[in-house]
Amino acid sequence: MNTNDQALETVPGLLFDAALRPASHHDALRSAAEAGPLPVADVAPRSGSGAIWMSTTTIDGDGRIAVRAAIRHLGWAAGRVTVAADPPAGRLTVTAGGVQVVTAKGMLRLAVAVRRACTLDAGDRLLLIVPPDRDVLCAFTAYAVERWSSLTSREQPGEDAT
Protein backbone atom coordinates (compact mmCIF):
# COMPACT_ATOMS: atom_id res chain seq x y z
CA MET A 1 0.00 0.00 0.00
CA ASN A 2 1.21 3.49 -0.75
CA THR A 3 0.61 6.58 1.37
CA ASN A 4 -2.88 7.07 -0.12
CA ASP A 5 -3.85 3.45 0.77
CA GLN A 6 -4.18 2.67 -2.93
CA ALA A 7 -3.15 -0.76 -4.17
CA LEU A 8 -0.13 -1.07 -6.40
CA GLU A 9 -0.18 -3.62 -9.17
CA THR A 10 2.92 -5.20 -10.63
CA VAL A 11 3.31 -6.06 -14.28
CA PRO A 12 6.59 -7.80 -15.13
CA GLY A 13 9.14 -5.03 -15.47
CA LEU A 14 6.64 -2.28 -14.69
CA LEU A 15 5.32 -0.88 -11.41
CA PHE A 16 2.44 1.57 -11.57
CA ASP A 17 -0.33 3.01 -9.43
CA ALA A 18 -3.52 1.51 -10.89
CA ALA A 19 -5.80 4.00 -9.14
CA LEU A 20 -4.21 6.94 -10.98
CA ARG A 21 -4.42 5.43 -14.48
CA PRO A 22 -7.47 5.62 -16.74
CA ALA A 23 -9.37 2.34 -16.91
CA SER A 24 -8.62 1.83 -20.61
CA HIS A 25 -4.87 2.18 -20.04
CA HIS A 26 -5.05 -0.17 -17.03
CA ASP A 27 -7.00 -2.76 -19.02
CA ALA A 28 -4.55 -2.55 -21.92
CA LEU A 29 -1.59 -3.11 -19.61
CA ARG A 30 -3.30 -6.01 -17.86
CA SER A 31 -4.17 -7.75 -21.14
CA ALA A 32 -0.62 -7.22 -22.38
CA ALA A 33 0.75 -8.75 -19.17
CA GLU A 34 -1.58 -11.72 -19.50
CA ALA A 35 -0.46 -12.26 -23.10
CA GLY A 36 3.07 -13.04 -21.93
CA PRO A 37 6.43 -11.34 -22.05
CA LEU A 38 7.28 -8.83 -24.74
CA PRO A 39 9.62 -9.94 -27.51
CA VAL A 40 13.27 -9.02 -27.05
CA ALA A 41 15.14 -7.40 -29.92
CA ASP A 42 18.06 -9.35 -31.31
CA VAL A 43 21.03 -7.10 -30.55
CA ALA A 44 23.74 -9.70 -31.05
CA PRO A 45 26.55 -8.42 -33.25
CA ARG A 46 26.19 -9.35 -36.85
CA SER A 47 28.89 -11.46 -38.39
CA GLY A 48 29.97 -11.93 -41.94
CA SER A 49 31.37 -9.73 -44.62
CA GLY A 50 28.58 -7.13 -44.41
CA ALA A 51 29.24 -6.16 -40.78
CA ILE A 52 30.59 -2.70 -40.09
CA TRP A 53 32.28 -1.77 -36.81
CA MET A 54 31.68 1.70 -35.33
CA SER A 55 32.55 3.53 -32.14
CA THR A 56 33.45 6.99 -30.91
CA THR A 57 36.48 8.31 -29.10
CA THR A 58 37.49 11.59 -27.50
CA ILE A 59 40.84 13.32 -27.98
CA ASP A 60 42.57 13.67 -24.61
CA GLY A 61 44.76 16.56 -23.45
CA ASP A 62 47.87 14.90 -24.93
CA GLY A 63 46.30 14.49 -28.39
CA ARG A 64 45.67 10.76 -27.97
CA ILE A 65 42.65 8.71 -28.96
CA ALA A 66 41.61 5.28 -27.69
CA VAL A 67 41.67 2.72 -30.50
CA ARG A 68 42.05 -0.53 -28.53
CA ALA A 69 38.66 -1.97 -29.57
CA ALA A 70 39.22 -0.99 -33.20
CA ILE A 71 42.63 -2.65 -33.48
CA ARG A 72 41.27 -5.71 -31.69
CA HIS A 73 38.44 -5.85 -34.25
CA LEU A 74 41.00 -5.55 -37.06
CA GLY A 75 43.14 -8.29 -35.51
CA TRP A 76 46.13 -5.98 -35.19
CA ALA A 77 48.59 -6.05 -32.31
CA ALA A 78 49.67 -2.83 -30.64
CA GLY A 79 52.51 -1.36 -32.65
CA ARG A 80 53.31 0.83 -35.61
CA VAL A 81 50.66 2.43 -37.81
CA THR A 82 50.35 5.17 -40.40
CA VAL A 83 47.85 8.00 -39.98
CA ALA A 84 46.88 9.85 -43.16
CA ALA A 85 44.74 12.98 -42.89
CA ASP A 86 42.27 14.36 -45.42
CA PRO A 87 41.38 17.69 -43.73
CA PRO A 88 38.79 18.92 -46.27
CA ALA A 89 36.88 15.64 -45.86
CA GLY A 90 37.43 15.57 -42.09
CA ARG A 91 38.77 12.02 -42.32
CA LEU A 92 41.78 10.27 -40.83
CA THR A 93 42.83 6.87 -42.17
CA VAL A 94 44.90 4.50 -40.03
CA THR A 95 46.70 1.57 -41.65
CA ALA A 96 49.11 -1.01 -40.23
CA GLY A 97 52.84 -0.28 -40.37
CA GLY A 98 54.47 3.14 -40.24
CA VAL A 99 56.10 5.53 -37.82
CA GLN A 100 53.28 6.24 -35.35
CA VAL A 101 52.57 3.87 -32.48
CA VAL A 102 49.49 2.34 -30.90
CA THR A 103 50.53 1.71 -27.30
CA ALA A 104 49.92 -1.50 -25.36
CA LYS A 105 46.98 0.31 -23.73
CA GLY A 106 45.45 0.97 -27.15
CA MET A 107 46.19 4.70 -27.34
CA LEU A 108 47.21 6.47 -30.55
CA ARG A 109 48.76 9.94 -30.34
CA LEU A 110 47.74 12.07 -33.29
CA ALA A 111 50.57 14.23 -34.60
CA VAL A 112 50.29 17.97 -33.93
CA ALA A 113 50.30 18.64 -37.69
CA VAL A 114 47.33 16.27 -38.16
CA ARG A 115 45.39 17.84 -35.29
CA ARG A 116 46.05 21.36 -36.60
CA ALA A 117 45.18 20.47 -40.20
CA CYS A 118 41.86 18.96 -39.08
CA THR A 119 41.29 21.64 -36.38
CA LEU A 120 41.08 19.02 -33.64
CA ASP A 121 41.41 19.98 -29.99
CA ALA A 122 41.31 18.14 -26.67
CA GLY A 123 37.73 17.05 -25.97
CA ASP A 124 36.75 16.74 -29.63
CA ARG A 125 35.07 13.47 -30.57
CA LEU A 126 35.80 11.27 -33.55
CA LEU A 127 33.58 8.64 -35.15
CA LEU A 128 35.62 5.46 -35.68
CA ILE A 129 34.63 3.08 -38.46
CA VAL A 130 36.16 -0.18 -39.65
CA PRO A 131 34.59 -0.93 -43.03
CA PRO A 132 33.76 -4.56 -43.81
CA ASP A 133 36.47 -6.55 -45.58
CA ARG A 134 39.06 -3.77 -45.22
CA ASP A 135 42.24 -3.53 -43.14
CA VAL A 136 41.80 0.13 -42.32
CA LEU A 137 40.45 2.27 -39.49
CA CYS A 138 38.69 5.47 -40.53
CA ALA A 139 38.13 8.33 -38.08
CA PHE A 140 35.70 11.10 -38.97
CA THR A 141 35.62 14.53 -37.36
CA ALA A 142 32.45 16.17 -36.10
CA TYR A 143 32.34 18.52 -39.09
CA ALA A 144 32.51 15.57 -41.50
CA VAL A 145 29.57 13.92 -39.75
CA GLU A 146 27.63 17.22 -39.64
CA ARG A 147 28.24 17.78 -43.36
CA TRP A 148 27.08 14.25 -44.16
CA SER A 149 24.03 14.71 -41.92
CA SER A 150 23.07 18.00 -43.56
CA LEU A 151 23.42 16.46 -47.03
CA THR A 152 21.15 13.55 -46.19
CA SER A 153 18.57 15.79 -44.48
CA ARG A 154 18.19 17.82 -47.70
CA GLU A 155 17.12 14.76 -49.64
CA GLN A 156 13.45 14.48 -50.35
CA PRO A 157 11.67 11.16 -49.86
CA GLY A 158 11.92 9.10 -53.04
CA GLU A 159 14.92 11.03 -54.40
CA ASP A 160 18.35 9.50 -54.84
CA ALA A 161 21.34 11.16 -53.21
CA THR A 162 23.73 12.70 -55.69
C-alpha positions in Angstrom: 0.0 0.0 0.0 1.2 3.5 -0.8 0.6 6.6 1.4 -2.9 7.1 -0.1 -3.9 3.5 0.8 -4.2 2.7 -2.9 -3.1 -0.8 -4.2 -0.1 -1.1 -6.4 -0.2 -3.6 -9.2 2.9 -5.2 -10.6 3.3 -6.1 -14.3 6.6 -7.8 -15.1 9.1 -5.0 -15.5 6.6 -2.3 -14.7 5.3 -0.9 -11.4 2.4 1.6 -11.6 -0.3 3.0 -9.4 -3.5 1.5 -10.9 -5.8 4.0 -9.1 -4.2 6.9 -11.0 -4.4 5.4 -14.5 -7.5 5.6 -16.7 -9.4 2.3 -16.9 -8.6 1.8 -20.6 -4.9 2.2 -20.0 -5.1 -0.2 -17.0 -7.0 -2.8 -19.0 -4.6 -2.5 -21.9 -1.6 -3.1 -19.6 -3.3 -6.0 -17.9 -4.2 -7.8 -21.1 -0.6 -7.2 -22.4 0.7 -8.8 -19.2 -1.6 -11.7 -19.5 -0.5 -12.3 -23.1 3.1 -13.0 -21.9 6.4 -11.3 -22.0 7.3 -8.8 -24.7 9.6 -9.9 -27.5 13.3 -9.0 -27.1 15.1 -7.4 -29.9 18.1 -9.4 -31.3 21.0 -7.1 -30.6 23.7 -9.7 -31.1 26.6 -8.4 -33.3 26.2 -9.4 -36.9 28.9 -11.5 -38.4 30.0 -11.9 -41.9 31.4 -9.7 -44.6 28.6 -7.1 -44.4 29.2 -6.2 -40.8 30.6 -2.7 -40.1 32.3 -1.8 -36.8 31.7 1.7 -35.3 32.5 3.5 -32.1 33.5 7.0 -30.9 36.5 8.3 -29.1 37.5 11.6 -27.5 40.8 13.3 -28.0 42.6 13.7 -24.6 44.8 16.6 -23.4 47.9 14.9 -24.9 46.3 14.5 -28.4 45.7 10.8 -28.0 42.6 8.7 -29.0 41.6 5.3 -27.7 41.7 2.7 -30.5 42.1 -0.5 -28.5 38.7 -2.0 -29.6 39.2 -1.0 -33.2 42.6 -2.6 -33.5 41.3 -5.7 -31.7 38.4 -5.9 -34.3 41.0 -5.6 -37.1 43.1 -8.3 -35.5 46.1 -6.0 -35.2 48.6 -6.0 -32.3 49.7 -2.8 -30.6 52.5 -1.4 -32.7 53.3 0.8 -35.6 50.7 2.4 -37.8 50.4 5.2 -40.4 47.8 8.0 -40.0 46.9 9.8 -43.2 44.7 13.0 -42.9 42.3 14.4 -45.4 41.4 17.7 -43.7 38.8 18.9 -46.3 36.9 15.6 -45.9 37.4 15.6 -42.1 38.8 12.0 -42.3 41.8 10.3 -40.8 42.8 6.9 -42.2 44.9 4.5 -40.0 46.7 1.6 -41.6 49.1 -1.0 -40.2 52.8 -0.3 -40.4 54.5 3.1 -40.2 56.1 5.5 -37.8 53.3 6.2 -35.3 52.6 3.9 -32.5 49.5 2.3 -30.9 50.5 1.7 -27.3 49.9 -1.5 -25.4 47.0 0.3 -23.7 45.4 1.0 -27.1 46.2 4.7 -27.3 47.2 6.5 -30.5 48.8 9.9 -30.3 47.7 12.1 -33.3 50.6 14.2 -34.6 50.3 18.0 -33.9 50.3 18.6 -37.7 47.3 16.3 -38.2 45.4 17.8 -35.3 46.0 21.4 -36.6 45.2 20.5 -40.2 41.9 19.0 -39.1 41.3 21.6 -36.4 41.1 19.0 -33.6 41.4 20.0 -30.0 41.3 18.1 -26.7 37.7 17.0 -26.0 36.8 16.7 -29.6 35.1 13.5 -30.6 35.8 11.3 -33.6 33.6 8.6 -35.1 35.6 5.5 -35.7 34.6 3.1 -38.5 36.2 -0.2 -39.6 34.6 -0.9 -43.0 33.8 -4.6 -43.8 36.5 -6.6 -45.6 39.1 -3.8 -45.2 42.2 -3.5 -43.1 41.8 0.1 -42.3 40.4 2.3 -39.5 38.7 5.5 -40.5 38.1 8.3 -38.1 35.7 11.1 -39.0 35.6 14.5 -37.4 32.5 16.2 -36.1 32.3 18.5 -39.1 32.5 15.6 -41.5 29.6 13.9 -39.7 27.6 17.2 -39.6 28.2 17.8 -43.4 27.1 14.2 -44.2 24.0 14.7 -41.9 23.1 18.0 -43.6 23.4 16.5 -47.0 21.1 13.6 -46.2 18.6 15.8 -44.5 18.2 17.8 -47.7 17.1 14.8 -49.6 13.4 14.5 -50.4 11.7 11.2 -49.9 11.9 9.1 -53.0 14.9 11.0 -54.4 18.3 9.5 -54.8 21.3 11.2 -53.2 23.7 12.7 -55.7 
